[in-house]
Amino acid sequence: MGKLFRNMAPYWKTVVVIFFLLVVQAYCDLALPQYTSDIIDVGIINGGVEHILPEKITEESYGMVTMLMNEEEKAAWENSYEKDGGIYSLKKLSREDLEALDDELLIPMVLAYEIHGNAEASKTVMAEGISYEQMEEMTKQARSSVESMIETTGKSTVKSMALQYTILCNREAGLNGDDMQISYLISAGLKMLGIALLMGIVTVLVGLLASRVGAGVGRDLREKVFGKVIRFSNAEIDKFSTASLITRSTNDIQQVQMVSTMLLRMVLFAPIMGVGGILKVIGTGAGMGWIIALAVMVLIGFVMLLVSITMPKFKIMQTLVDRVNLVSREILTGLSVIRAFGREKREEERFDEANRELTKTQLFTNRMMSVMMPGMMIIMNGTAILITWVAAKKIDMGAIQVGAMTAFITYAMQIVMSFLMLTMMSIMLPRAGVAAERIDEVLKTKSTIEDKKEAETFEMERGVVRYDHVYFTYPDAKADVLTDIDFVAKPGEVTAIIGSTGCGKSTLVNLLPRFYDVRKGAITIDGKDIRDMKMKDLRENIGFVPQKGVLFSGTITSNLKFGKHDATEREIEEAAEIAQAMEFIEEKKDKFDSAIAQGGSNVSGGQKQRLAIARAIVKKPKILVFDDSFSALDMKTDAVLRKALMEKVKDSTLLIVAQRISTIIHADRILVLDEGRIVGMGTHEELLKNCEVYEQIARSQLSAKELGLEEEEA
């Protein structure tokens, strides 16, 4: 959870705005049930009359009510009205004043209602000649009776009696009760409509802002992860695996983005609604809060049971996604090989196996989720039934009114829904939490190869490469791959490296651009340790052609400009001529503007290799490294290309890894590797005489006559 919120830190201002908008939304949402209650209790049952003081009252009724009051009540009563002919009109009073008068004048208004309903009592009260003492005694007894009624039937029921008398007074004074009722209903309805409209606008704004924050979080994470991965050394790439890094950059970030949006919409909103709903429930005075507490406890217990069952599955789900991604990538990449060996059926079974594992896990979690929703609905509906049953008794006793029960049910559902939101998020958060952990693992992983803080800008002058007693071990490996490698490669010379498969040839040249760092010893260029250079400066001066030619989607021009974006047309053509690529480029309709598909899948292996060589030459680097880059070329093209290379880039330091003797036969210096050690160094002729390993390789590829050994053997 902490990592999810930490990702939203850059958007804290928007989050604050969302919080305040959610408060407004919750206020509107919580206000509507009270209006529904008022429409039922006031608008329908009480004819639109909200307070017990009549809007207008006749002089006769005014006098009768006054006779039933004590001195304090008379003062409050008289201060509330002004006389207009034979009618008393209610002054403009605040809502708070009217509510206070409702409590203060309730008893005399109820007494007036009972006297009005009893004709004999009314005549007695209004008859002439009754003594003050008798009137006072009768009023005292009546008040005592009303107070007992309030205690037994509840204040709500007693107030309804007073309101009935208020309706009669308004009618006697000439007010139309139907008009008052319709006016109240229209007013309350318009207020509800306004609140609903405001709530709708706020909800849309919250959704918009939350979506923008979620999208921003996803964008930022993708940028951070990609920026981190692009700076990883080969060791870190191998540690995570390409398939896993793809999943973390796509599926995992998508999970975090989705949950970030839902956190702002639901997790922030739920507590606001829950607290607001509880305050409203307390305000109803219905005394049924224990029902909500019981419902929440049952709900939390139910969800915790589901979470405890599904949590282990969520933790392994992302690993299974990695597995499916890995298998899919391997199959799609090696499709031609699979078809060539007739392995389609076996690969389908391998994919099905990985897919079934993921599907089984997802089905399990989805089934648990499908159990959750009906369970939630049972709890919510059971809560509504329990509230109705308890409230029915309270209504019968006069403790609450029907509208109050309706409002209480609504508030209860809102509180339960708030907890429901939180519990639903608790189901989704584990998976998002796992995804966030996996993303954070990438972001916290430090590349083993980084610029030193004291690294200085380096301008390469000559390009003299020196391997000074270099040792290298792959991460987590026990034995050295390279042992005591010591040689110098100079500008204008070709330094070739040959040896059996797995002897460390590619590893040796991969150390030069710092794809890995040496374990012991040093590699220097012009006398400066490459670890003390900025990698940008180092790699800008190296033209590297990997063992496997890699092209990018675009055009031939865009690929050749990959290492030098400001290369001129002439420079591109010259590099293509040296790499012997002009022949097939000229045959294409769009020449250098011809499209290159992803991975160079629309060109042959030899064409791809020549374009990769041309791309390195365009840079005009001080050092050119060819890691077995001529293997896809035929012998004739190989020879012509090497000849052109020697003529055009004679000022550069050339390092060539090769399998074929013919490729390096004219090299100035040949290193022979065997099990990570240099077992021979010299020219072709020298090695034939002095290095048994080189001689064996040479004899396996060329005849004795071609090697010039025939006469010696004779």
MOQUIJO-V406683 format. One record per pair of residues at least 24 apart in sequence whose ideal C-beta (glycine too) atoms are under 8 Angstrom apart, sorted by the first residue. I is the first residue (numbers start at 1). J is the second residue. Records with the same first field share a line. If there is no record, write none. Layout:
BEGIN
I: J  J
END
This chain:
BEGIN
1: 429  433
3: 433  436  437  440
4: 256  259  260  263  429  432  433  436
5: 263
7: 217  220  221  256  260  436
8: 213  217  260  263  264
10: 216  220
11: 213  216  217
14: 209  212  213
15: 213  264
17: 209
18: 206  209  210  213  264  268
19: 268
21: 202  205  206  209
22: 206  268  269  272
23: 272
24: 198  199  202
25: 199  202  203  206  269
26: 269  272  273  276
27: 276
28: 195  196  198  199  202
29: 199  273  414
30: 273  276  277  280  411  414
31: 195
32: 192  195  196  410
33: 280  406  407  410  411  414
34: 280  407
35: 188  191  192  195
36: 192  403  406  407  410
37: 401  403  404  406  407
38: 188  403
39: 185  188  189  403
40: 401  402  403  406
41: 401  402  403  404
42: 184  188  403
43: 181  184  185  188
45: 160  401  402  403
46: 160  163  164  167
47: 167  177  180  181
48: 177  180  181  182  183  184  185
49: 163  166  167  170  180  184
50: 98  184
51: 98  99  101  102  166
52: 101  102  105  106  109  159  162  163  165  166
53: 80  90  98  101  102  105  166
54: 90  166  169  170  173
55: 89  90  170  173  175  180
56: 87  88  89  90  169  170  173  174  175
57: 81  87  88  169  170  172  173
58: 86  87  88  169  172  173
59: 83  86  87  88
61: 112  116  169  172
62: 88
64: 112  115  122  125  126
65: 108  109  112
67: 125  135  139
68: 108  111  112  115  139  142
69: 105  108
72: 104
73: 104  105  108
76: 101  104  105
77: 105  108
87: 173  174
102: 159
106: 150  155  158  159  162
107: 143  146  147
109: 162  165  166
110: 146  149  158  161  162  165
111: 139  142  143  146
112: 165
113: 161  162  164  165  168
114: 142  161
116: 165  168
152: 398
153: 397  398
154: 394  397  398  399  400
156: 398  399  400  401  404
157: 398  401
158: 398
160: 401
206: 264  265  269
207: 265
209: 264
210: 261  264  265
211: 261
213: 260  261  264
214: 257  258  260  261  264
215: 257
217: 256  257  260
218: 253  254  256  257  260
221: 253  256  257  439
222: 249  253
224: 443
225: 249  253  439  442  443
228: 442  443  445
229: 442
231: 447  450
232: 445  447
233: 447  448  449  514  515  516  517
234: 510  515  516
235: 448  449  474  475  516
236: 445  447  448
238: 475
239: 445  475
240: 442  445
241: 322  326
242: 329
243: 322  325  326  329
244: 322  325  326
245: 442
246: 325  329
247: 318  321  322  325
248: 435  438  439  442
251: 318  321  435
252: 318  435  436  438  439
253: 435  439
255: 431  432  435
256: 432  435  436  439
258: 432
259: 425  428  429  432
262: 425  428
263: 425
266: 421  422  424  425
267: 421  422  425
269: 418  421
270: 418  419  421  422
271: 418  422
273: 414  415  417  418
274: 415  418  419
277: 411  412  414  415  418
278: 415
280: 407  411
281: 408  411  412  415
284: 400  404  407  408  411
285: 400
286: 391  394  399  400  404  405  408
287: 394  399
288: 387  390  391  394  408
291: 383  386  387  390  412
292: 383  412  415  416
295: 379  380  382  383  412  416
296: 415  416  419
298: 379
299: 376  379  416  419  420  423
300: 419  423
302: 372  375  376  379
303: 372  423  426  427
306: 368  371  372  427
307: 426  427  430
309: 368
310: 364  365  368  427  430
311: 430
313: 361  364  365
314: 365  430  431  434
315: 430  434
316: 361
317: 358  361  362  365  431  434
318: 431  434  435  438
320: 354  357  358  361
321: 358
323: 354  357  358
324: 351  354  355  358
326: 354
327: 351  354
369: 427
372: 424  427
376: 420  423
379: 416
380: 413  416  417  420
383: 412  413  416
384: 409  412  413
387: 412
448: 475  517
449: 514  515  516  517  535
451: 534  535
452: 531  532
454: 532
455: 532  533  534
456: 532  533  534
457: 534  537
458: 528  533  534  537  538
459: 537
460: 525  526  537  541  622  623
461: 526
462: 491  526  622
463: 491  525  526  541  621  622  623  652  653
464: 488  489  490  491  525  526  527  653
465: 489  490  495  512  523  524  525  623  653  655
466: 523  524  525  527
467: 508  521  523
468: 521  522  523  524
469: 520  521  522
470: 511  518  520  521  522  523
471: 518  519  520  521
472: 507  511  516  518  519
473: 519
474: 516
480: 519  676
481: 507  676
482: 507  508  511  676  677
483: 676  677
484: 521  677  678
485: 521  677  678
486: 521  678
487: 669  671  678  681
489: 653  654  655  669
490: 653
491: 622  651  652  653
492: 650  651  652  653
493: 653  654  668  669
494: 646  654  656  664  666  667  668  669
495: 653  654  655  656  667  668  669  670  671
496: 655  656  657  658  663  664  667  669  670  671
497: 655  656  657  658  670  671  673
498: 657  658  659  661  664  670  671  672  673  694  697
499: 672  673  674  693  697
500: 674  693  697
503: 673  674  675  676
504: 673  675  676
505: 627  628  657  673
506: 547  627  628  657
508: 657  673
509: 544  625  627  655  657
510: 627
512: 542  623  625  655
513: 538  539  542  544  625
514: 538  539
525: 623
540: 619  621
541: 621  622  623
542: 621  622  623  624  625
543: 616  617  619  620  621  623  624  625  652
544: 616  625  627
545: 609  612  613  615  616  624  625  626  627  629
546: 612  627  629
547: 627  628  629  631  657
549: 600  605  608  609  611  612  629  632
550: 599  600  612
551: 596  599  600  603  608  611  612
552: 596  598
553: 596  597  598  599
554: 595  596
555: 590  592  593  594  595  596
556: 585  588  591  592  593  594  596  611
557: 592  593
558: 596
559: 596  611  615
560: 592  611  614  615  618
561: 618
562: 615
563: 615  616  618  619
564: 618  619  620
567: 618
571: 618  620
572: 614  618
574: 617  648
575: 614  615  617  618
576: 614
577: 644
578: 613  614  617  641  644  645  648  649
579: 610  611  613  614  617  641
580: 610  633  637  640  641  644
581: 607  610  611  613  614
584: 610
605: 632
606: 632  633  634  637
608: 632
609: 633
610: 637  641
613: 641
617: 645  648  649
620: 649
621: 652
622: 652  653
623: 652  653  655
624: 649  652  653  654  655
625: 655  657
626: 654  655  656  657  658
627: 657
628: 657  658  659
629: 656  657
630: 656  658  660  663
631: 658  659  660
635: 662
638: 662  663
642: 666
660: 701
661: 697  698  701  702
662: 701  702
670: 694
672: 697
END
